[in-house]
């Protein structure tokens, strides 16, 4: 069966048909979006507004209940203060039975409308009701509110947990304060507030079913709740339930939702108000279900209506889909053509003939439209035409796709390579035509071969280079590793394939390399010098210069990986170290010279400033060295200087800095000095160490040293002033008779954060407080 030839459709009718197809669906979709947006508002935002209105009512109730509670506690506290003043002014032998005191107590009870009773108490828990007899009215259990009141740092007034003074008696809320004067056995006055009376005040505030009022101490002890929960009053509600405790930063007034942290297991909306002068909070809550019960019914109705409308809309969409079945062929043609490349486009019928081709196709194959059906076969080599045509017809009959590279010849005899792709066009599962693309890849293939050649050359250069090379992708998978790096890592050629940089380099080298790789992947080049040292290897360490840079694609843009080069710079580094050591070391004693000492002091001084430490500078001048040098010659003098250097190193800590300043003068810098006297101890130790005889060959030589030192906080140090102070102290020590250590605190204020001590413009040090010299 032959298919009719298809003509190209203009773009304008295609756009019109697309609009007609999509318009009804977009309209119905917009209706559904608006509908479900309203449902979302009704389901999420509207209930929050209901809860907000309830929270405003709860806040007002909490504020009123907190005000009444605060007033009741203030009244009780005022009664206690009045009674304390009365006891302070009346000095009788038995104040508990004093008629005036008893009359005042009765008056206070009557003024509180029977809500408050007052008693006297002792720290051991005994209570006497005024007027008191010889026997206490009640005895409290150990660890009562009286212990809290008399604990160190306790407030002047303590609100205790509810209790019953007699078995089966009414629960009362204690409010206690310490007596101001000495009242014999009594040291505390207590007001007991009737808990039932307090609940009566709260009951008048319960305006709705499901409301509750809860009085809690800041430490979580429950003082009262209405409606009552068995076993709650007196217990600590936050023990084992930290989710019930308000954070320390919680405001004095607020609201929240309990979830499963409520005291009765029901979800509640809560508003609370803290008392101003007492560590108490009043919580007013309402069951969440009672707020939203009517709303939940409404929501079910809205959801049912929305679902019904959605089902109707989906049915309309299905009906419109069936109406559009006749337009499927045009849509299938457009889709199949869109799947192919936009270069050379063609379409063939079920007999394999080409019935449509665009201008690019005709230009690539140099075919006239009159020869369109099989003109492309004329570009195939003559001996291959029959086989190619049979292969194409076989694919058409079986409804198969095709992806082939074809070598063809232009009319001028030049060769070209075309990438041919075809796809069957199906309507209702039946193949009705074929669409395809043709792309000239001659240049691309030539470029690919050139890239392969260049890559081969670059690979040969990389493998023959003496430096180590590594390339990774963005996930740190190894892309390339040259032979130099393979040999250093002792792996077989190309054994790195499929490995990550971590697996290839190992933990130690990867720890150094990974930050460089990450910076390269971020587009930043970096270089680092690494000291490769194996603790189990006795050979000298190697120094490597590792440099990494981003690996960019042909079009630039973001990095597609990172590449690095490792160069062995051991010889250069060792030469640098040797030269640096030579420039900073005294060749005779191998101590630091002046330059090395100055540089090391700056580093140690900065570290001491960061740690807030004391530092000390000691200047040493050898006594009686010049006669030794004059009498025995310079070789003996040099040997003596070496011995002095050895004793100094042995007498000091490894972290202390020692220098030969020149001739027979030495310097010591101490950091991490615990106290100023420690510098004196070190100076005396050095004086003693160098006063011991030196044996140089067959000679036994006796010399000594004078030491001047200065101690100061590192944050206050100005190095020229520190040097001047130490040098001045050395001068004083030598004038005092040699063989002495003399020093000072270089700042009168030993506060580590005090500013530096000003210095005389002439350069002379100010007179510091001295430390006692030692002979």
C-alpha positions in Angstrom: 0.0 0.0 0.0 1.4 3.4 -1.0 1.1 6.3 1.2 0.1 9.7 -0.3 2.7 12.3 -0.6 2.8 14.8 2.3 3.0 18.5 1.7 4.7 20.9 4.1 2.3 22.7 6.5 2.8 26.5 7.0 3.9 27.6 10.5 0.9 29.8 11.1 -1.7 27.1 10.8 0.5 24.8 13.0 0.5 27.5 15.8 -3.3 27.9 15.4 -3.9 24.2 15.7 -1.5 24.0 18.7 -3.5 26.8 20.4 -6.8 25.1 19.7 -5.4 21.8 21.2 -3.9 23.3 24.3 -6.4 26.1 25.1 -9.2 24.0 26.7 -6.7 22.1 28.8 -5.1 25.3 30.0 -8.5 26.8 30.9 -9.5 23.7 32.9 -6.1 23.6 34.5 -6.4 27.2 35.6 -9.8 26.5 37.1 -8.4 23.6 39.1 -5.4 25.7 40.2 -7.6 28.5 41.5 -10.0 26.0 43.2 -7.3 24.1 45.0 -5.5 27.3 45.9 -8.7 28.3 47.8 -8.8 24.8 49.3 -5.2 25.2 50.5 -6.1 28.6 52.0 -9.1 27.2 53.8 -7.1 24.2 55.0 -3.9 26.0 56.2 -4.4 29.7 56.7 -8.0 29.9 57.9 -7.6 27.6 60.9 -4.6 29.6 61.9 -6.8 32.7 62.0 -9.3 30.9 64.2 -6.5 29.8 66.6 -5.2 33.4 66.6 -8.5 34.7 67.8 -8.6 32.1 70.6 -5.1 32.9 71.6 -6.1 36.6 72.0 -8.9 35.5 74.4 -6.5 33.2 76.3 -3.9 35.9 76.6 -6.5 38.2 78.2 -7.6 35.5 80.6 -4.0 34.6 81.5 -3.3 38.3 82.2 -6.3 38.6 84.5 -5.5 35.3 86.3 -1.9 36.3 86.7 -3.0 39.7 88.1 -5.3 38.1 90.7 -2.6 35.6 91.7 0.0 38.3 92.0 -2.3 40.5 94.1 -3.1 37.5 96.4 0.7 36.8 96.9 1.5 40.5 97.4 -1.2 40.7 100.1 0.1 37.6 101.8 3.7 38.9 101.6 2.5 42.2 103.1 0.9 40.4 106.0 4.2 38.6 106.6 6.1 41.9 106.5 3.6 43.5 109.0 3.9 40.5 111.4 7.7 40.6 111.1 7.7 44.3 112.0 5.5 43.7 115.0 7.8 40.9 116.3 10.8 43.2 115.8 9.3 46.0 117.9 7.9 43.8 120.7 10.5 42.1 122.8 8.6 39.7 125.0 9.8 36.4 126.5 7.2 34.4 124.5 6.3 36.3 121.3 4.2 33.4 120.0 1.7 34.0 123.0 1.9 37.8 123.0 -1.6 39.2 123.0 -0.8 42.1 120.6 0.9 39.7 118.2 -2.0 37.3 118.4 -4.5 40.1 117.8 -2.5 41.2 114.7 -2.5 37.6 113.4 -6.3 37.3 113.7 -6.7 40.7 112.0 -4.5 39.5 109.1 -6.5 36.3 108.8 -9.8 38.1 108.7 -8.6 40.7 106.2 -7.7 38.0 103.7 -11.3 36.7 103.7 -10.1 33.4 105.2 -7.8 32.7 102.2 -4.5 33.1 104.2 -3.3 31.9 107.6 0.0 33.0 109.2 2.3 30.9 111.3 5.8 31.0 112.8 8.3 28.4 112.0 11.8 27.0 112.7 14.3 25.8 110.2 13.9 22.3 111.4 10.3 22.2 110.0 8.3 22.9 113.2 5.3 25.3 112.8 3.4 27.2 115.5 0.1 28.8 114.8 -0.4 32.3 116.6 -1.2 32.3 119.4 1.2 29.4 119.9 1.4 26.8 122.6 4.4 24.9 123.7 3.9 22.2 121.2 4.2 22.9 117.4 1.0 23.0 115.3 2.6 20.8 112.6 6.0 19.3 111.6 7.1 19.6 108.0 8.8 16.8 106.1 12.6 17.0 105.4 13.7 19.1 102.4 10.7 21.5 102.6 10.4 25.0 101.4 12.1 26.2 104.6 15.3 24.6 103.3 15.0 26.5 100.1 14.5 29.8 102.0 17.6 29.4 104.3 19.8 28.1 101.5 22.8 30.3 100.6 21.9 32.9 98.0 18.1 32.1 98.4 15.6 35.0 97.7 13.9 36.7 100.6 10.5 35.2 99.8 10.0 31.6 98.7 6.8 30.1 97.3 6.7 26.4 98.2 4.9 23.4 96.7 1.3 22.8 97.9 1.0 20.7 101.1 -1.5 19.6 103.8 -0.6 20.5 107.3 -2.7 17.8 108.9 -3.7 14.4 107.5 -6.9 14.8 105.4 -6.6 18.6 105.7 -7.1 21.2 103.0 -4.2 21.8 100.6 -2.4 25.1 101.2 0.2 27.1 99.2 3.1 28.3 101.5 4.7 31.7 101.1 7.6 32.1 103.6 10.1 34.8 104.5 12.9 35.1 107.1 12.3 37.1 110.4 14.4 40.2 110.7 15.2 39.9 114.4 16.2 37.3 116.9 12.9 35.7 118.0 14.1 32.8 120.0 13.0 29.5 118.5 11.2 31.2 115.6 13.3 32.3 112.6 10.7 32.2 109.8 7.2 33.5 109.3 4.9 31.7 106.8 1.6 32.5 105.1 -0.5 29.5 104.0 -2.9 30.4 101.1 -5.9 28.2 100.8 -5.5 26.4 97.5 -9.2 25.8 97.1 -9.8 29.5 97.5 -7.2 30.2 94.8 -9.0 27.7 92.5 -12.3 29.5 93.1 -10.7 32.7 91.7 -9.6 30.7 88.7 -12.9 28.9 88.2 -14.6 32.3 87.5 -12.2 32.7 84.5 -13.2 29.4 82.8 -15.5 30.7 80.1 -15.5 27.7 77.7 -15.6 24.0 77.8 -12.2 22.5 77.5 -10.4 25.5 79.1 -7.8 25.0 81.8 -5.8 27.2 84.1 -2.4 26.0 85.4 -0.1 27.7 88.0 3.6 26.6 87.7 6.8 27.5 89.5 9.7 28.5 87.2 11.5 25.2 88.1 8.5 23.2 86.8 6.7 22.4 90.1 2.9 22.3 89.6 1.2 24.5 92.2 -2.5 24.4 91.0 -4.6 23.3 88.0 -8.2 23.6 87.1 -9.7 21.2 86.1 -7.7 19.1 88.5 -5.4 16.3 87.2 -4.9 13.5 89.8 -1.3 13.5 91.2 -0.3 16.6 89.3 -0.1 19.3 92.1 3.2 19.2 93.9 5.0 17.2 91.1 7.7 18.5 88.7 6.1 18.4 85.3 9.4 18.9 83.4 11.2 15.9 85.0 11.8 13.4 82.2 9.9 15.7 79.8 12.3 18.6 78.7 9.8 19.4 75.9 7.5 20.9 78.6 10.1 23.4 79.8 10.2 26.9 78.4 13.6 28.0 77.2 15.5 30.5 79.4 15.2 33.1 76.7 11.3 32.8 76.6 9.5 36.2 77.0 7.4 36.9 80.1 4.3 36.7 78.1 3.7 34.3 75.1 1.7 31.5 73.5 2.4 28.1 72.0 0.8 24.8 71.0 1.5 21.8 73.3 1.1 18.9 70.9 1.7 15.7 72.9 3.4 17.6 75.7 0.2 18.6 77.4 -0.5 17.6 81.0 -3.7 15.7 80.2 -2.6 14.3 76.8 -4.8 16.5 74.7 -3.5 19.0 72.2 -4.0 22.5 73.5 -3.5 26.1 72.5 -1.7 27.8 75.4 -1.2 31.4 76.5 1.0 32.2 79.5 1.8 35.2 81.7 4.7 35.4 84.2 4.2 37.1 87.6 6.3 40.2 88.0 7.8 39.7 91.4 7.4 35.9 91.9 9.0 33.0 90.0 5.6 31.8 88.8 3.7 31.5 85.5 0.0 31.2 84.8 -0.9 29.1 81.8 -4.4 29.3 80.3 -5.2 26.7 77.6 -8.0 25.4 75.4 -8.4 22.0 73.8 -7.5 22.4 70.1 -10.2 20.0 69.0 -12.9 22.2 70.5 -11.6 25.2 68.5 -11.6 23.4 65.2 -14.6 21.0 65.6 -17.0 23.1 63.5 -14.2 24.0 61.0 -13.4 20.3 60.4 -17.0 19.6 59.3 -16.8 22.6 56.9 -13.5 21.4 55.6 -14.8 17.9 54.8 -17.7 19.6 52.8 -15.2 21.8 50.9 -12.9 18.9 50.1 -15.8 16.8 48.8 -17.0 19.6 46.5 -13.5 20.2 45.2 -13.0 16.6 44.4 -16.3 16.4 42.6 -15.3 19.5 40.5 -11.9 18.0 39.8 -13.4 14.7 38.6 -15.8 16.6 36.3 -12.8 18.6 34.9 -10.8 15.4 34.3 -13.8 13.9 32.5 -14.0 17.0 30.2 -10.3 16.7 29.5 -10.7 13.0 28.5 -13.6 14.0 26.2 -11.6 16.7 24.6 -8.8 14.2 24.0 -11.0 11.9 22.1 -12.1 14.8 19.9 -8.5 15.5 19.0 -7.8 11.9 17.6 -8.1 13.2 14.0 -5.2 15.6 14.5 -2.8 12.9 15.7 -1.2 12.4 12.2 -0.1 16.0 11.9 1.2 16.0 15.5 3.1 12.7 14.9 4.7 14.2 11.8 5.8 17.2 13.7 7.1 15.2 16.7 9.1 12.7 14.5 10.7 15.6 12.6 11.6 17.3 15.9 13.3 14.2 17.1 15.8 14.3 14.2 18.6 16.8 13.7 17.7 20.2 12.2 20.3 19.9 9.5 19.1 17.8 6.5 15.5 16.7 7.0 13.6 14.2 4.9 10.5 12.0 4.9 10.0 8.7 3.1 6.8 6.7 2.4 6.2 3.0 3.1 7.8 2.1 -0.3 11.1 3.7 0.8 10.8 6.6 -1.5 11.8 10.1 -0.3 8.8 12.3 -0.6 10.0 15.4 1.2 13.4 17.0 1.8 14.4 20.5 3.0 16.9 22.7 1.3 19.8 21.6 3.4 19.2 18.0 2.4 19.2 18.9 -1.3 22.4 21.0 -0.9 24.3 18.3 1.0 23.5 15.6 -1.6 23.3 17.9 -4.5 20.1 16.3 -5.7 17.3 17.9 -7.8 13.8 17.7 -6.6 12.8 15.8 -9.7 15.2 13.0 -8.6 14.2 13.2 -4.9 12.8 9.7 -4.6 16.0 7.7 -5.1 18.5 10.5 -5.9 20.5 9.8 -2.8 21.5 6.4 -4.1 23.5 8.1 -6.9 25.9 9.4 -4.3 26.8 5.9 -3.1 29.6 3.9 -4.7 28.2 2.1 -7.7 29.1 -1.4 -6.4 27.3 -0.8 -3.1 24.0 0.7 -4.4 22.0 -2.5 -4.7 23.0 -3.7 -1.2 22.3 -0.3 0.4 18.8 -0.1 -1.2 17.9 -3.7 -0.1 19.1 -2.9 3.5 16.9 0.3 3.5 13.8 -1.5 2.2 14.3 -4.3 4.8 14.2 -1.7 7.6 11.1 0.0 6.1 9.2 -3.3 5.9 10.1 -4.2 9.5 9.4 -0.7 10.9 13.0 -0.3 12.3 14.9 2.8 13.0 18.4 3.4 11.5 21.6 5.2 12.6 24.4 4.8 10.1 27.5 6.6 8.9 27.6 6.6 5.1 30.5 7.4 2.9 29.3 9.2 -0.3 30.8 10.9 -3.3 29.9 14.4 -4.6 29.5 14.9 -8.3 33.0 16.5 -8.4 34.5 13.2 -7.0 35.3 14.4 -3.5 34.3 12.1 -0.6 32.0 13.1 2.3 30.8 11.2 5.4 27.1 11.6 6.4 25.4 10.6 9.6 22.0 9.3 8.7 19.2 8.8 11.3 15.7 7.6 10.6 12.6 7.1 12.9 9.2 5.6 12.0 6.2 7.8 12.3 3.4 6.0 14.2 -0.3 6.8 14.6 -2.3 4.5 16.9 0.6 2.1 16.9 0.8 1.8 13.1 3.8 3.0 11.0 2.6 5.5 8.4 5.8 7.0 7.2 9.5 7.6 8.1 11.3 10.8 9.0 15.0 11.3 9.2 18.0 13.6 9.3 21.3 13.8 7.4 24.4 15.5 8.9 27.7 16.1 7.2 30.3 14.9 9.7 33.3 15.0 7.4 35.0 17.9 9.2 34.1 16.6 12.6 35.7 13.2 11.9 38.9 14.9 10.6 39.0 17.1 13.7 38.5 14.0 15.9 41.4 12.2 14.2 43.5 15.4 14.7 42.6 15.5 18.4 43.5 11.8 18.8 46.9 12.6 17.2 47.5 15.6 19.5 46.4 13.6 22.5 48.8 10.8 21.6 51.7 13.4 21.3 50.7 15.0 24.6 50.5 11.6 26.3 53.9 10.7 25.1 55.3 14.0 26.3 53.6 13.6 29.7 54.9 10.1 30.2 58.4 11.1 29.3 58.5 14.1 31.6 60.5 14.0 34.8 57.7 15.7 36.8 54.7 13.9 38.3 51.4 14.6 36.6 47.8 13.8 37.7 44.4 14.8 36.2 41.0 14.2 37.9 37.4 15.0 37.1 34.9 16.9 39.2 34.3 13.8 41.3 38.0 13.3 41.8 38.1 10.2 39.6 41.6 9.8 38.0 41.7 10.7 34.3 45.4 10.6 33.8 48.6 9.6 35.7 52.0 9.7 34.0 54.7 7.1 34.3 56.8 9.3 36.7 53.9 9.3 39.3 53.2 5.6 38.6 56.8 4.7 39.4 56.8 6.8 42.6 53.6 5.2 43.8 54.9 1.7 42.8 51.9 0.8 40.7 51.6 -1.0 37.3 51.0 1.1 34.2 47.3 2.3 33.9 46.5 0.5 37.2 45.0 3.8 38.3 42.0 3.4 35.9 38.7 3.5 37.7 40.3 4.8 41.0 39.7 8.0 42.8 42.5 10.4 43.8 42.2 9.2 47.4 42.6 5.5 46.5 45.6 6.3 44.2 47.5 8.7 46.4 46.8 7.2 49.8 45.8 8.9 53.0 49.0 11.0 53.6 49.6 12.4 50.1 45.8 12.9 49.6 45.5 14.9 52.8 47.9 17.4 51.2 46.5 17.2 47.6 42.8 17.3 48.3 42.6 21.0 49.3 44.6 21.9 46.1 42.1 19.8 44.0 39.1 21.5 45.6 40.5 25.0 44.9 41.3 24.0 41.3 37.7 22.7 40.9 36.5 26.1 42.1 38.6 27.7 39.4 41.6 28.7 41.4 45.2 27.7 40.8 47.4 27.1 43.8 50.9 25.9 44.7 52.2 24.3 47.9 55.5 22.9 49.0 55.3 19.5 50.8 57.8 17.8 53.0 57.6 14.0 52.2 58.9 12.2 55.3 58.3 8.6 56.3 58.9 8.1 60.1 59.9 4.5 59.4 62.4 5.5 56.7 65.9 6.6 57.7 66.6 8.4 54.4 66.5 12.1 54.2 63.0 13.7 53.5 62.0 14.8 50.0 60.5 18.2 49.2 57.8 18.3 46.5 56.3 21.4 44.9 52.7 20.6 44.1 50.8 22.9 41.7 47.2 22.4 40.7 45.0 24.3 38.3 41.5 24.0 36.8 41.0 21.7 33.8 38.8 23.6 31.4 36.8 22.2 28.5 37.2 23.4 24.9 34.5 26.1 25.3 36.0 27.3 28.6 33.4 28.0 31.3 33.3 26.0 34.5 36.1 23.5 35.3 35.5 20.0 34.2 38.3 18.7 36.4 41.7 19.5 37.8 45.3 18.7 36.8 48.4 18.9 39.0 52.2 18.7 38.6 54.6 17.6 41.2 58.2 18.6 41.0 61.0 17.4 43.2 62.7 20.5 44.7 64.7 18.7 47.4 68.1 20.0 46.2 66.8 23.6 46.1 65.1 23.3 49.4 68.1 21.8 51.2 70.3 24.6 49.8 67.8 27.2 51.0 67.8 25.6 54.5 71.6 25.6 54.6 71.8 29.2 53.5 69.1 30.3 56.0 70.8 28.4 58.8 74.2 29.9 57.9 72.7 33.5 57.9 71.0 33.0 61.3 73.7 31.0 63.2 76.9 31.9 64.9 79.5 29.7 63.2 81.6 29.2 66.4 78.9 28.3 69.0 76.1 27.2 66.6 73.8 29.5 68.6 71.6 32.1 67.0 73.4 35.2 65.8 71.9 38.7 66.2 69.8 38.4 63.0 68.5 35.0 63.8 67.8 36.0 67.4 65.8 39.1 66.3 63.7 37.1 63.8 63.0 34.3 66.3 62.1 36.8 69.0 59.4 38.3 66.7 57.8 34.9 66.1 57.9 33.9 69.8 56.7 37.3 70.9 53.6 37.1 68.6 52.8 33.7 69.9 53.1 34.9 73.5 50.9 37.9 72.8 48.2 35.6 71.4 48.4 33.5 74.6 48.6 36.5 77.0 52.0 35.4 78.5 54.8 37.0 80.4 58.2 37.2 78.6 61.7 37.9 79.8 64.9 39.1 78.0 68.2 38.2 79.7 71.6 39.7 78.7 74.7 37.9 79.9 78.3 39.2 79.9 81.1 36.7 80.9 83.3 37.7 83.7 87.1 37.2 83.5 86.9 35.9 79.9 89.4 38.4 78.5 92.3 37.3 80.8 91.7 33.7 79.7 91.8 34.8 76.0 94.9 36.9 76.6 96.8 34.3 78.6 95.9 31.1 76.7 95.2 32.4 73.2 92.2 32.5 70.9 91.9 28.7 70.4 91.3 28.2 74.1 89.0 31.2 74.2 87.0 29.8 71.3 86.7 26.4 73.0 85.6 28.1 76.2 82.8 30.0 74.3 81.6 26.7 72.8 81.5 25.1 76.3 79.6 28.2 77.6 77.1 27.7 74.7 76.6 24.1 75.6 76.0 24.8 79.3 73.4 27.5 78.4 71.5 25.1 76.1 71.6 22.4 78.8 70.4 24.8 81.5 67.4 26.2 79.6 64.2 24.8 78.2 64.2 23.6 74.5 61.8 26.3 73.5 63.9 29.1 75.1 66.0 31.2 72.6 69.8 31.5 73.1 72.1 33.8 71.1 75.7 34.9 71.0 75.5 38.6 70.6 79.2 39.0 69.9 82.5 38.5 71.8 81.7 37.2 75.3 78.1 38.5 75.3 75.0 36.2 75.2 71.3 36.7 75.2 68.3 34.6 76.3 64.6 35.1 75.5 62.1 33.3 77.8 58.4 33.0 76.9 55.6 31.3 78.8 56.9 32.8 82.1 54.5 31.9 84.9 55.4 34.8 87.2 58.0 37.6 87.3 60.1 35.8 90.0 60.7 32.9 87.6 63.0 35.1 85.5 65.1 35.8 88.6 65.3 32.0 89.2 66.5 31.3 85.6 69.1 34.2 85.9 70.5 32.8 89.1 70.6 29.3 87.6 72.7 30.7 84.7 75.0 32.6 87.1 75.5 29.3 89.1 76.0 27.2 85.9 78.7 29.4 84.5 80.5 29.8 87.8 81.4 26.1 87.8 84.9 25.3 86.5 85.4 24.6 82.8 87.9 22.0 81.7 89.4 22.8 78.4 92.0 20.2 77.5 94.4 20.0 80.5 93.3 23.5 81.7 90.7 24.1 84.5 89.3 27.6 83.9 87.2 29.7 86.3 85.0 32.4 84.9 81.6 33.7 85.7 78.8 35.9 84.3 76.7 38.9 85.1 73.1 38.8 84.1 70.6 41.7 83.5 67.1 40.9 82.7 63.7 42.5 82.2 60.2 40.9 82.6 57.1 42.2 80.9 53.7 41.1 79.5 54.0 40.2 75.8 51.1 42.5 74.8 53.0 45.5 76.3 56.4 44.7 74.9 58.1 47.2 72.7 61.3 45.4 71.7 63.8 48.4 71.7 62.6 49.3 75.1 62.9 45.7 76.4 66.5 45.5 75.1 67.4 48.8 76.7 66.0 47.7 80.0 67.9 44.4 80.0 71.1 46.1 78.9 70.7 48.7 81.7 70.2 45.9 84.3 73.3 44.1 83.0 75.3 47.3 83.5 73.9 47.6 87.1 74.8 44.0 87.8 78.4 44.4 86.6 78.8 47.6 88.7 77.5 45.7 91.7 80.4 43.3 91.7 80.0 40.9 88.8 78.7 37.3 89.2 75.3 38.6 89.9 71.8 38.6 88.3 69.8 41.7 88.5 66.5 42.5 86.7 63.3 44.4 86.8 59.7 44.4 85.8 59.7 46.6 82.7 56.2 48.0 83.3 54.9 49.2 86.6 51.4 47.7 85.9 51.5 44.0 85.6 48.0 43.9 84.2 48.3 42.0 80.9 45.9 44.3 79.2 47.5 47.5 80.4 49.0 49.8 77.7 52.7 49.8 77.0 54.9 51.9 79.3 56.0 55.2 77.7 59.7 55.7 77.2 62.0 58.6 77.5 62.5 60.3 74.1 66.2 60.2 74.6 66.1 56.4 74.6 67.0 55.9 78.2 64.7 53.5 80.0 62.4 54.7 82.7 63.1 53.5 86.2 61.2 50.3 86.6 60.4 48.4 89.8 63.4 46.2 90.6 63.6 42.6 91.5 66.1 41.9 94.3 69.5 41.0 92.9 71.3 37.8 93.8 75.0 37.4 94.3 
